[in-house]
């Protein structure tokens, strides 16, 4: 079973970290202010969770099934999810498969399938994980920040943590993300359940493209579902932790 930890009491809020991360990422946010039972789950091959599946066809469905196993073990029937990047991809699958999944917050993430170029990039990541993992990590992590020069200490910590992940786990996750589905239609059917927090300096998804995609779903109500942080990149929980907490409180406490 995946490694997890639980804090607090009340309605259940599940936290799923991103690619090359672990539950330690949530330490940058003052989550004790949220009056929820918070369940932090480490995805396969990350943190203290082993990658237990060796498959020629990596899939995020495996990640989602493993998370669901934890929730079933804990007898959690209703829950909301905050997912960062990869974690949000997994959250969308859980939302599709589990009627007990209520709200989904996509933190520095998106809801469409990879472009052909992005699929090529994922394949390159899977290959380089075995050949030059350290080089890849040293290049990739600073680029996640909008202003990397302001977060050198945090970047070094993230690099050290990422280096502990086995090449097989990095490759599996990269190839699994490559196969992810487009969830535009699912969100369009019940937009009130979905929220997106985006860093304007995020190099992985441009603000202009994200706004265009979300406006087509949320229409005139977009401002209540898409929150753009001007000074953040892909690591908004570090770069704009106070603003992220304010948004989570707005979405989850004052709902």
PyMOL commands that set and color helices and strands:
alter all, ss='L'
color gray80, all
select helices_A, chain A and resi 23-28+31-33+60-73+86-97+116-131+133-140+142-144+148-150+152-163+167-178+184-189+191-193+207-224+236-239+241-253
alter helices_A, ss='H'
color red, helices_A
select strands_A, chain A and resi 4-7+12-16+37-41+79-84+101-107+194-199+226-229
alter strands_A, ss='S'
color yellow, strands_A
deselect
rebuild
show_as cartoon
